[in-house]
Amino acid sequence: MTTRYIGITELRRSMSTIARRSKTKKERFILEGKDGSCFELRPIAKSVTKKAVPAKKRVYKKEFIEGLKQAIAEADAGPVYSHKQVKKMFQIK
């Protein structure tokens, strides 16, 4: 598994590719902020069953979006987006 550090502009451009590649466990994507802070983008399964993923490793969509929102705020140092805006920006259903 390879690890790629990406910036905010690359993230906006290729969210679907990132989601697909991280789901297949080929690559790990880490969003790197301008201040050097990092946030790992973890894939979200469409349906998470208790048997499939242990509770500790389960990532809920809401938490993922909140983490993404925080990472964007740190990386961009620009406007703070709302939960809804982040969902729309990355086409998260």
N, C-alpha and C positions, 0 to 999 in steps of 0.2 A: 504494500500500500504506500502510495506516495503522498507527501504533504505539500500543498500549494498555498502560499501566502498571497492573498489577493487584496486589492484596494477597493474602495467604495464604488468607483466608476465601473470596474470590471464586474463587480457583484450585480450592479443594476442591469448590465448588459446581458449577463449569461446566467440568470437564476435557474432556469429550467435545466440547463446543462449541469450546473452544480448539483441540483437536486437528484438528477438521474445518476450521475457518477458517484455521488456519495452514498446513494441507496445501494448500488451494486458493490460497494466497499472497495472500489478501485482507487479512489483518492480521498484524502481528507482536505477540506478547505478551511482555511483560517483567515478570517477577516482581520486585517491589520489597520489600526487607527493611525492617524497622523502623530499622535502622542506616543505611539509604540504599544498601545494596549491591543490585546488580541482576543478574538472571540471565535470559537470553533462553530462552524455551521453544521449542525447535525440533521440528518434526514428525518422526515416524519412519515411513518407508515400511515396509509389511509385509514386502516382499521387496526387498532392495537388490541390484541386479546391478552388476557392475563397470562395464558400459557406461553404465548410467543415471546414476550419480553418481560424480564424480571422488573419488578417495581422500581428498583433503583436506577435502572437504565432507561426506563420509559420517559420519553420526552413528549409532553403535551403540546398541542398546537399553540395554545395561548402563551405558554412559557417560551416557546420558540419565537413567536412573534414579538413578545416583550424583550427577549434577548437580542433579537434582530434590531428592534427599535433603539435599544440602548447602544448597541454596537454602531449603528448609523449615527446616532447623536455624538458618540465619542470620536468616530472616524471623520465625520463631516465637519464638526464644530460649526454647523450651520443651524437651520431651523429644526426644531424638534417635531417629528412627525407623530401623528396620533396612531393608535392601534389600527384603525380602519384604513388610514392612508398607507401604512406599511403593507397591510394585506392586499390592497389594491395595486400598489407599486410592484409587488412580486407575484401577483396573481395566485395568492394562497387561498384556496377554497375553504 
